[in-house]
């Protein structure tokens, strides 16, 4: 199937998303922050990137912008639980800057997987 990169500083979130995607037949790479995610992105050239927005070292907005500078074709899903910001604001900003879909944590597995399938068609 497709190669997907999941970038999230929360181990539990990374593992949960990885398991969902593996069950759907995808190959999944994991990164704990945007800097690591960009290194993996450049090496593996995934079909889809799922990135959290609020992370240490390199946040998701910056990661989305850098990925978009490399490729306008890769699909991006931004996710956020908010942190110290209202997740609605950061998700809206992510969408305006290049994310193809946005989800507020926690999200429904069924809806998330449907978005992944739609983006990878």
C-alpha positions as CSV (number, residue, x, y, z in Angstrom):
1,X,0.0,0.0,0.0
2,X,1.2,3.5,0.8
3,X,4.1,4.8,2.9
4,X,3.0,7.1,5.7
5,X,5.0,9.2,8.1
6,X,3.5,10.0,11.5
7,X,5.1,12.9,13.4
8,X,3.9,13.3,17.0
9,X,5.8,14.0,20.3
10,X,3.4,11.8,22.3
11,X,4.5,8.2,22.1
12,X,1.0,6.9,22.8
13,X,-0.5,9.0,19.9
14,X,2.2,7.8,17.5
15,X,1.6,4.2,18.4
16,X,-2.2,4.4,18.2
17,X,-2.0,6.1,14.7
18,X,0.6,3.6,13.5
19,X,-1.5,0.6,14.6
20,X,-4.6,2.1,12.8
21,X,-2.6,2.6,9.6
22,X,-0.8,-0.8,9.7
23,X,-4.2,-2.5,10.0
24,X,-5.2,-0.8,6.7
25,X,-2.1,-2.3,5.1
26,X,0.2,0.8,5.1
27,X,3.9,1.0,5.8
28,X,4.4,3.5,8.7
29,X,7.5,5.5,9.8
30,X,7.5,7.4,13.1
31,X,9.1,10.6,14.2
32,X,9.0,12.3,17.7
33,X,9.2,15.9,16.4
34,X,9.3,18.0,13.3
35,X,13.1,17.9,12.9
36,X,13.2,14.1,13.0
37,X,10.2,14.0,10.7
38,X,11.8,16.2,8.1
39,X,14.9,14.0,8.1
40,X,12.8,10.9,7.6
41,X,10.6,12.6,5.0
42,X,13.7,13.5,2.9
43,X,15.0,9.9,3.0
44,X,11.7,8.0,2.6
45,X,9.6,10.3,0.5
46,X,6.2,9.1,2.0
47,X,2.9,9.4,0.2
48,X,1.2,10.9,3.3
49,X,2.4,12.8,6.4
50,X,0.4,12.9,9.6
51,X,1.8,15.6,11.9
52,X,0.9,16.9,15.3
53,X,1.0,20.7,15.5
54,X,2.2,21.4,19.0
55,X,5.7,19.8,19.5
56,X,9.1,20.7,20.9
57,X,12.0,21.4,18.7
58,X,10.1,22.0,15.4
59,X,6.3,22.5,15.6
60,X,3.9,21.1,13.0
61,X,3.2,24.4,11.2
62,X,6.9,24.9,10.5
63,X,7.1,21.2,9.4
64,X,4.2,21.6,7.0
65,X,5.8,24.7,5.5
66,X,9.1,22.9,5.0
67,X,7.5,19.8,3.5
68,X,5.4,22.0,1.1
69,X,8.7,23.7,0.0
70,X,10.0,20.3,-0.9
71,X,6.8,18.9,-2.5
72,X,3.3,20.2,-3.3
73,X,2.2,16.7,-4.1
74,X,2.5,14.9,-0.8
75,X,-0.7,14.7,1.2
76,X,-0.6,16.1,4.8
77,X,-3.0,15.6,7.7
78,X,-2.5,17.9,10.7
79,X,-3.7,16.9,14.1
80,X,-3.8,18.8,17.4
81,X,-5.1,18.5,20.9
82,X,-4.4,22.1,21.5
83,X,-1.8,22.4,24.3
84,X,-1.7,26.0,25.4
85,X,-3.4,27.2,22.2
86,X,-7.0,26.7,21.0
87,X,-6.7,23.7,18.6
88,X,-9.3,25.2,16.3
89,X,-6.9,28.2,15.6
90,X,-3.8,26.1,15.0
91,X,-5.7,23.6,12.8
92,X,-7.2,26.4,10.7
93,X,-3.7,27.9,10.3
94,X,-2.4,24.4,9.2
95,X,-5.1,24.1,6.6
96,X,-4.4,27.6,5.3
97,X,-0.7,26.7,5.0
98,X,-1.0,23.4,3.2
99,X,-2.6,20.7,5.2
100,X,-5.0,18.7,3.2
101,X,-7.1,17.6,6.2
102,X,-7.1,18.5,9.9
103,X,-8.3,16.6,12.9
104,X,-8.7,17.6,16.5
105,X,-7.5,15.0,19.0
106,X,-9.1,12.7,20.0
107,X,-10.6,11.8,16.6
108,X,-12.7,9.0,15.4
109,X,-10.8,6.1,13.9
110,X,-13.4,5.6,11.1
111,X,-13.4,9.2,10.0
112,X,-9.6,9.4,10.1
113,X,-9.1,6.3,8.1
114,X,-11.7,7.5,5.5
115,X,-9.7,10.7,5.1
116,X,-6.5,8.7,4.6
117,X,-8.1,6.6,2.0
118,X,-9.5,9.6,0.2
119,X,-6.2,11.4,0.1
120,X,-4.3,8.4,-1.1
121,X,-6.6,7.7,-4.1
